[in-house]
Amino acid sequence: MTIDSFHSLRDLPPAPEPRFREHAPGLSLAWNEFGDPDGAPVFYYHGWPSSRLQARLAHHLAADRGLRLIAMDRPGMGKSTLIRDRKLEDWPELMARFADHLGIEKFAQLGVSGGGPYVLACAVMIPERLTRSAVLAGMVPLPLLGHGRRGLHPLYRMLIPLRKLPAPLFTLGFQAAALACKCRPDVPPMSLLLQSLAEEDRAIMLGVPGIWDVLTKSFTEGVCGPSGGQGVMTDSEIYLRMPGFGVEENTHAIRYWHGADDKNIPISLVERLCEILPRAELEAVDGLGHFSLAALRAEAALDYLKGHA
């Protein structure tokens, strides 16, 4: 890895104010566009916990490929209105209606980390609306594989049994985490967190100008929105519920990229998913972790979505 590998992170646009789409009375979806405004549409599903601002990292890569990157906050995250008890299978209809609102007949989709299951849901439930689908370092619905907490990042394992605690406690916790993100990544407390990541992840966080700022701004936007901790933890429940659709019904191709050294989401999860999911293809990348995989394979994923790979 060299700094020149990340020339696309130079001169990124500033974090924009959100645009809003009211999809039901009192319920709004916050979104922004990056890349080429006249390009082929790609819906971008951010990680957990994060927000639509994560897509800023791919702005230049998308623009260079003539792709219009449309990123939205999931309900309860960032500036999007909370939907209580929402399910993964609710997402495809929301995206189809959002595409109709934008005058888009078909779109590609890119899920990063926690956005992975949302790609899967749309692939199974609305394949007729999709062109291509890609997932970088993606999470999977854990009950689908009969998988518990083993192998997940320690913070994830800690939060799972605590998720039923009162929402204000999580609001305070995430606000404190957002404050901690203002610290440099090479000093405590953030340097301690980085020690739990793969070596290549740490190298990128510490050595690539701009990436830490974008990721922490996106995180802060995602967890400090109007819904607070309740919105963040409602989103987390998606990964712990059995989807209301059968993956064996999938007819749409999905290409996955995953780092063999991912300390957040073990590659064994994605390997197992691709064994049972029709038309799934996995590229395992040795030596890369969670964040480094997403950063270093973003070009490949966008090339695939453009139809060049």
N, C-alpha and C positions, 0 to 999 in steps of 0.2 A: 504494500500500500504506500502511495506517495500522495502528497498534498495535491499534486496535479490531477490525481484521480477525481478530485472534487471541485474542479473548476466551475461546475454548474451551480455551486453554492455561492458564488460571488454575485454581488449586486442583486440580491433577491428583493422582490417588492416588499414594502412595509406590510405589517399585519393589517389587513383591511377590517373595516367595520362590517358586520354581517348584513346580508340581505335576508329577507324573511318571506316565507311562503306559508300562508294560513291554509292548512289542509283539513281542518275541521273547526267549528266554532270554539274560539279560545285556545286553539292548538296551532303552534307555528313551528316550522322547520327553518333553522338558521343555516345559511349556506354562503359560499363564495366561489368564484371562479379563478383559475390559474391557467397558465399555458397560453395557447392560441385561442382567442375568443371566437374565431371563425372555424376552428378545427373540428375534427370528429369527436363526439362527446364520450368522455370517460367518467363514470361516477366513482368517486374516491371514498372509501370507507376507512376511517381513522382507527388507530389503536385504542387500547384501554389502559389507564384513563388518559384521554387526549381530546382533541377537537379538530374541527375542519382546518385549522391553521397548520396542522401537520403537513398538509398538501403543498405548502409553500416550498418545501424542500425539492419538490419535483417540478417547479414552475418552468425553469429553463429547459429541462429535459423534455417536458411536454410540448413547449413552444417550438423547440427544434424539430419535433416530429409531427407538427400540425395537429396536436391533440388539445382538446378543450377539457381541462380537468375541473370537474364540478364536485366540490367537497361540501358535505353537510355534517352538522352536529347531530348525533343521534338523540332521540327524545330523552330529555333529562340531563344531557351532557351540554356543556357550554351554554349557548343562548337558546337552544331548542326547548320547547315546552315539555315538561314531564308527562309521560303517559304511564299511569300506574298499571302494574300487572301486564305489561306488554310482553309479547312472545316473539321469538325469532321469526315465526311464520307470518307475522304481521308486516315485516319489512318489505317483502316483494310488492305487495299492493301499494304501500306508501311510495316506493320508488317508481312504480308504473304511473301512479297519479302525478308524481312530481315531474316525470318525463313528459307526460301529456301537457302539464302546465307550461313547460319550457318549449313545447312544440317539437319534441324529440321522439321519433318513432322507435329507433333502436339505439342502444348504447353499449359500450364496453364497460367493464367494472374492474377495479383494482382494490383489493383489501390488504391492509397492512396490519400484522399482529392481531389485535382484537377485532379487526374488521373481517377476518377470514370467514367466520360463520355466516356473515351477511352475504358474501359472495356465493356461498354454498346454497343458501336459502333461495336467492334469486335464480340460480342455475337450475334448481329443481322445479321451482314453482312458476317462473315466467321465462322459460328459455326462448320463447318467440320474440321477446323484447331485447335479446342480447346479441351482440356480435362476438366478443371474446371476453374471457375472464381470467384474471391472474391474482395470485396470492403470494405475498412476501412475508416470511416468518410468521405464518398464520396460526391463530388459535383454532381449536375445534370444539364442538359441544361435547363436554367430557362424558355425559351419560351415554352418548351414542356409542362410545367405545368401552363402556364399563370401566372407565379409568377414574381413579381417585385423585388425590393431590400429589402423588409421588412424582418427582421429577420437575415439578413446577418451581418457579422462583420462590425463595423463602417468604417474600412479602405476600405473594399470592396465597401460599399455604397458610399464612397467618390470618389473612383477611377472611378466608372461606368460613371457618367456624364462628367468626365474630360478626358476620354480615347481618344478623338479626338484631344487633344492638340498636338503640335509638338513633335515628338519623342525625340529630344534632351533634352526636359524638363524632360521627364521620365527617360532618361539615367542619368541625374544629380541627380534626386531624388532617384533612386535605388542605385546609387553609394554612396550617403550620408547614405542611410539605411544600406548598407554593412559596412560602417565605424562604424556606431552606433552599429552594431552587435559585434564589437570587445570589447565593454564594458561588464562588468559583468551583469548578468540578475537581480541582486538585487540592482542595482543603476540606477538612471536616465541616459539616457532616456529609457532604456529597461524595467526597473521596472514599468514605467508608462504604457507601452504596455501590460505587463503581467497582469496588473490590469483589462484589458478588457477580460481576458480569464477566463475559469471556474476554480474553486478552485483547482480541481485535476490536471488541466494543470499546474497551477503555482507551485504546490507541486513537480511535476516531473521536471520541468525546473530548479527549485532551489535546489532540493534535490538529483537528480540522477546524479552522475558523468558521464560526457561524452556526454550526450544527447544534451546539449546546444551547445557544440562544433561541433558535427556532423550536427545538424540542421542549424547552422549559416554558416558553410562551404558550405553546400549544397545550401543554399539561395544565398550566395555570388557568387558561381560558376554559378548559374542559371541566376542571373540578371546582372552580369558584363561580359558577354560573348561578342563576336564580334558584335552581333546584338543589344546590349544595350537595351534601353527602348522599341525600336520598336519591338524587338522579344518578350519581356515579355508581352506587350500589345496586340500583335497579338495573342498570346496564350490565353489571357483573353477573346478575342472576341468569342472563341469557346463556352463559357458558356452562351453567350448572343444571339446566333443564333439558329434558329429552325433546328434541324438535318434533313438531307436529306434522312431519312429512317423512317419507321413507327415502333414504339416500339411494336405495337401489333403483328408484324411479328416475334418476338423473339421466338426461339425454344430451346435456350440454358439456362441452369440453372445458376443463379447468386445469390450468397449469400452475403448479406450486413450486416455489423456491424456498429452501429452508437450510439454515446453517447447521452443520453437524455438531458444532460446539455451542449451540443455543442453550443458555442457562435459564432463560425465561420460560420457554415452551420446548420441551424435549422433542427432538426430531422423531422419536418413536411414535408419538401421537399422530403426526402427519403421515408417516409411513403406514400406520394401521388404517387411517382414513382412506388413503389411496388404494389400499388393498380391497376395500369393500365398496368404494365409490366408482361406479362406471364412468369411463371417459376422463379419469383423473390421471395426471402425469406429474411426477415429482422429480425435481433436480436437487439433489443433496449436495451441499458445497462444503468440503472439508476446510477446517481452519477458520470458519466464520461463525460468529455468534448471532445474537438477535438483531441488534441495531446495525452491525456491520453488514449483515446479509441484506437487510432492507436498503441500506445506502449503496452497496456495491452491486446489487442486482436490479436496481430500479431501472437502469437503462435497458436491460434485457427484457424486463417485464413490459415496459412501454413499447419496445420494438415488437414484442409479441402482440400486444393489443392493437398496434398500428397495422399488423399483418405482415411485418417484415421478418418474422422468425417462426 
